[in-house]
Amino acid sequence: MPTSTYDIVILGAGSGGYACALRAAQLGLTVALVEEDKVGGTCLHRGCIPTKALLHTAEVADMARDSERYGVLASLEGVNMTKVNTYKDGVVARLYKGLQGLVKAADTVELVTGTGRLTAKDTVTVGDRELTGRTVVLATGSYAKTLPDVQIGGRIMTSDQALQLEEVPRHAIVLGGGVIGVEFASALRSFGAEVTVVEAMDRLVAMEDPAVSKTVERAYKKRGMKIRTGVKVTGTSQDDQGVRVELEGGDVLEGDLLLVAVGRGPRTEGMGYEEVGVELDRGFVTTDERLRTSVEGVRAVGDLVPGPQLAHRGFAHGIFVAEDLAGLEPAPVEDSLVPKVTYSDPEIASVGLSEQQARERWGEAVSTYEYNLGGNGKSQILGTAGFVKLVRSGPDGPVVGVHMVGARMGEQVGEAQLIVGWEALPEDVAQFLHAHPTQNEALGEAHLALAGKPLHAHG
């Protein structure tokens, strides 16, 4: 076999893989970037970007539907999924073209197209080539999971197939109330479908603060969605007419399609990891805080590593590994400081610890404050409801968690990350000016209140 040697061989060109490659090239390292599909991975082609394009279309549909409320005489005649997909695919294509250009311009990066496999601690085999590196970085990402007895096909699909819907279903059943499930449920409802969400846990978006779950469930019911929590699916079937979903207790749901959104699993099976000695835990690659695996010279980044499966986390992992290998000694990526956004209606954004997590660490000393968006001018203009919740480690301690629900709250999470990451006191944030009227102002009002000087809120 022809053998080529590099400083780093990266298996997978998703967010973590290509970020590692580009940063390593900036630092003068030679890189082989192996990808069996397209550079950009799940996020660009089947995840973050196309789903958010769908959700923007959903927002436009809602604005047209509700336009009379604002004095605009318009109407929603329907949603043309062919044109929606053309718009969505155009966004993806433009970003993909730009990313291809960045990789091509990186002189020390060779993009190797094909299915790679780890065959030694320093070697990735692709077809008839052996790529050897001083370090191998595993970045093979994740896949859409299903349940053991649920077969994907036809009217039963994952998010991968749901991104290519040719028409709006009359009634969609969404199995899973996590981030992917609630985002698709939100979009489908905006497109005009009846939607039922089934979640085995006792609340939607169970990884968020319980107060967030309560607000989202209330908003979804107000939008006409049916929510079934704390119940498991016992069987599914489909025919030319639709799908049937059997629930615990004997209830049966019928619809046009079933979207299975029960999370994403790590892509590690059949990759040669275990044979080389890489330690796995339920399919995930175990690492230390510097993303070193159990095999010397092998690192792992992104969705393979237990923790939040988010593109920006993988991106940060990739940059960290490149800088670490170049001897820059960067600070590790802390999962508790990774911002999370769910692009539903209403939008969810959070960073840091939930109230429960904080109480497990500091007990009764923890204090919280919820600022209701009813007192925010921009929220009234947008017609949105929700809140900003702050979690403080103690009477005199810093803010350790920020949890937000409402329109455009994803755009506020940047400041929230700075607040939590820099261990800011409420008094520190309260003295900063937040432009009026903005949704961002709600963060300032919440900190003013927690600092003991509420203006548009009750102390």
N, C-alpha and C positions, 0 to 999 in steps of 0.2 A: 504493500500500500504506500502511496505517496505520503510523506510526512511533512507537515509544516509546523514551525515553532513560533509561538507568540508569547508576549508577557501575560495576556489574559485570553482565555477562551470562554465565551459566554454562550450558554445554551438557552436560547429564547430571546426574541427581540421585542418583547412587550415593553411596558413602561419602565420596569426595573432594568431589563437587559439593554435597551438602547440608551437609557440615561447613563448606565455604567460605561458603555462603549464610548459615547461622546465625551464624557468627562475624562475618561482615561486617555483619549486621543489628545485632549487639550493639555494633559500632563505629560505627553510624550511617550505614552506606552503603546505597544503594538497589540492589536485586538483582532480576534476572529469572532464575528457575531453570527451565530447559527440560527436560522429561522426556517421552519418548514412551510410557513404560510406567508403572511405579509408583515413587514415591520410595523410596529404599533400595537400588535397584539389585541387582546380582548377589548381593552378600553376604547381604542380608536375604531375598531371594526364591528364589534358586537356588544359593546357595553356603554361606557360613559357617554361618548359623543353621539352615537345614533339615538340612544334612549332620551338624552336631553333635547335633541332636535325634535323628537316626537312630543316631548312634554312642552316644548315651546309652541308647537302647532296646537296642542291642546289648550294652551293659554289663549292663543289667538281665537280658537273656537269659542271659548268661554266669553271672551270680550265681545265677540259678535253676537252671541246668544243673549248677553246681558246689556247690550249697548243702549237700549231704551232707558235703562236706569240712569245713564249719564246724559240723556238728552240727545243721543245720536240715533237717527232713524236708520237702522240696518237690520238684517235678519240672517240667520244661519240656515242655509238651504241644505247643507249636508257636508260631509267630509269625503273628499276624493282621495282614497288611499294611494292610488297610482301617483298622483301629484305630490302627496305627502312623502312617499318613498323617494321620488325624484329629488325633492328638496333635501331630505335627510342624507341621501347618498351623495349629493353634491357637496354637502358640508364635509362628509368623511373624505371624499376624493381630494378636495383642496388641502385638507390637513395632511393626508397621506402623501400627496405630491411634495409638500413642504418638508415633511420628515425624510422622505427619500433623498431630497436634495441635501439635507444636513448630513446624512450618513455617507452619501457619495462624496461630499466635500471634505470629510474627515480622512486625511491622507493615510493615517496609520490604522484604519479600520477596514478589514475585509469582510464583506457580507457574504456568507456562505449559505446558499439556498439548498434546503434538504432536511430530512429528518435525522437529527443527531441523537447519539446515545453515549452515555458515560461508560467507557470501557476500561479506564484505569483512573487513578486519582488525578492524573495530569493529562488525560487524553479523552477527547470526544471524537467518535467516529461518525462520519457523514458519508454514506455511500462507500466509495472506494478510497476515501481520504481519511487520514488520521491527523487530527489537529491537537498539537501538544502545547500546553501552557504552563508557565510557572504557577499560575493560579487558574482554577476553573470556577466559573460562577454559574450556579444553577438558577435559571430564571424562566422556568417552563410554565408558570402561571397556573390557571385554574379552569375548570369546566363547569357547566351548569348541571347540578345534581338532579336526580329524580328519586322517587321512593321505590323500594324493592319490587312492589307489585304493580307499579305504574309504568306502562310501556309508552315511550314517546313515539308519536307518529299520527298522521291524519289530523284529527281535531284536538289531540292531546299534544301539547308542545311546551318547550321551554322558551326562555327569553330569546334564544337564538332564532327560532322560527317566528316568534311573535313580532320580530322587527321587520318581517317581510309580509305582513298581512295584506291581502289584496282587497279586503272589504271590512267594514266595521261590523262586528258581530252584534246580534240582537241582545244576547245575554252571555257574558263571559264569567266563568268561575275561575277565581284566582286562588290557587293552593299555595299558601305561604303569605304571612303578613309582615315579613321583614322588608328591607329597603327595596329590593327588586319588586316584590309583590305589591307594595303600596304605590310605588311609582307607576307600574303598569296599570294598576286598578284606577289610579287617578286619571291617567291619559285616556284609557278606554271609556271611562265615564264622561269625560269631557267630549269625546268623539260622539257620544250619544248612546253607548251601550248600557244595558242594565248590568250591574256588577255585583257579584257576591264574593266576599273574601273569606276563606276558611283558614284558620290558624290554630295549630295544636296547642300553643302556649296560651296563657290566660289574657294576653293583650297584644295588640299590634306593636310593631317596632320595639320588641322586647329588650333590645340592647340599649334603648334610650331611657331617660328618666321616666318613671311612671306618670308624672304629670304631663309629659309630652304625649304619651300613649293615650291618655284620657282625652286630651284636646283633639288629637287626630281622629280618634274614633267618633267623637261628637261631630266633628266637621264632615266626616265621610257619611255618617247617617243623615246629616242635614242635606248632603248632596244627593241623597236617595240611594246610597249603597247599602247592601245588607252585609252585616259583619257577624261571623260565627267564630268565636274564640273558645279555646279550651276544648276543642273537639278534634278527633282524628278521622282520617279517611280510611275506610275499610275495604273499598273496592271502587273500580272505575270501569266503564264500558263505553263504546261508541258505535254509531252506525251512520248511515247517510243523513239521518235527520238531526243528530246532535250527540251530546255526551251525557252520561249519567254518573253521578258521584254519590257513592253510598257513605254515610257518616255513622259514627258510633251512635247507638241508640235507635238505629233504624231509619233515620231521615234520609231522603233521597233528593238530590239537587239535579236539575236538568238545565242544560244550556247549549249554546252553539259551539263553544270551545272551552277547553280546560287549559289554563296556563299554570304550569308547574314551576313555582318559584320558591324552592325550599333551600336555597343557598348554593354556594359554589364549593367544589372540592378541589384539592391540589392535584395538578397533573404530574404525578410521579410514577405511576404504574408503567412498567415496561421500559423505563428510561435507563435501567442499569444502576440506579442509585444504590439499592440494597446490596447488589452483588459486589460493588466496590467497597462497601462498608459504611455508607452514609446512613446514619440512624434516622428512622422515621417514627412518627407517633400518629397513628390513625391516618397515615398517608402524608402528613405534613413533615417537612424537614426540620429537625430540631437544631437550633443554633444558640450560641451565646449572644451577649449584647452586641458584639462586633460582627455578628452574622457569620461566624466561623462554624462549620459543621463538625461532626465527629471525626472527619477525615482531614488530616493536615493538607492545606493547600486547596481545599474546596470550600467555597462560600455559597450562600443561598440568599436570594432577595425576593421581595414581593409576596404574592399570594401563597407561595410555597411555605412561607414562614408563619407559624401560628400568630394570629392577631388580626387587626382590621384588614379586610381584603379591599383595599382602596388604591386606585392608581397613583395618587400623590404619595402614598406611603412607599409603594414600590419604586417610584421615581427617586424619592429621597434615599431609599436603600441603595439604589444603583450608584448615585453620586457618592454616598458614604463609602462604599466598598472601593470605588476607584481612587478616592482620596486616601483611604487607609492604605491601599497597596502602594501608593506613591509616596508614603511616608509622611503625610500631612497631619496625621493623628486627629482626625475630626471627632466631634462628639457623637456618640451613638444616637440613633433615632429612637425617641421614647414614644411608645404606643399611646400613653396617656395624653400626649400632646398632639396627637394626630387629629386634625379637625374632621368632622363628619357632617355631610349634608345629604339629605333626602329631598329630591326635587319633586315632591308631591305638591298638591294644593290642599291644605297649606304646606309651605316649605318647613323643613326641620333642619336645624343646625346646632351642633354641640361640640364642645371640646372640654377635656378634663374629666373630673370625677362626678358621678351622679351623687345625689344626696345620700343614698344608701351606701355607696362605696366610701364616701367621706365619713359617715357615721361608723362604719366598720373600722376605720383607722383612728378617728379622733373622738368617737362617742358623742355624748350629749353636748360637748363644746361646740359642735358644728352649728352654724346658723345659716338660714337661707332667706331669700327675698324673691318674690315674684312681682314683676312689673307688668300689669295688664296693658295690652296694646290699645285698649279703649281710650286711654289718656294720651295717645300719640297722634299728632295731627296728620302725618303722612299715612298712617294706618287707616284713619278715618277717610281720607281721600281715596285710598286704594280699596276700601271696603273689606279689610281683612281683620280677622280676630286672632288672638294668640297671646303670647307673653314672652318675657325674658326672665329666666330664673337664674339667680346667682347662688352658688354654694361657697360658703366661707369656712375655713378650717377651724375657726374659733372666734371669740369676741374681738380679738386684736390681730387675728391672722389674715393671710392673703386670700384672695379669691382662687379657689381650686377647681371650679367647674362653672361653665356657662352653658345654659340650655335654652334654645329659642324656637318658637313656632310662630309662623306668620309669613305673609308675602315678603319675598326678597330677603329672608333671613340668612340664606346662604352667603349673601354678599357681606354680611356683618361678621362672619366667623373669623375673618382675618384679624380684626381687632381683638376679638375674644381670645384667639390663640396667643396674641401678644400679652394680654392681661394675665392669662393662666401661666404661660411660659416664663414670664418675668416675675411671677409671684407678686403681682401688684395688689396693694391694699385698695379698698373701696375709695378711701380718701385720695389716693393717687389718681385714680381714673376720674373721680368727680370734678377735679379741677380743670380737666381738659374740655375744650369747647367741641360740642357736637352740633353740626349744622342743622338749622331749623328751616323748614320741616323735612326731616328724613327719617327713614326707618332706623338708621344708625343712631339717631337721637335716643331711641329707646334704651340702648346700652348705657348711655350717659345718665338717663333718668333713673335707671335701676341702681346704678352705683351711687348716685346722689342719695337715693333713699336708704341704701345699706350703710352709707356714711352718716346717716342720721339727719339729713336735711332734704326730705322729699318735697318736691314742688308740685308736680302733676300726678302725684300718687299718694296713697295713704301710708304713713310710716308705721 
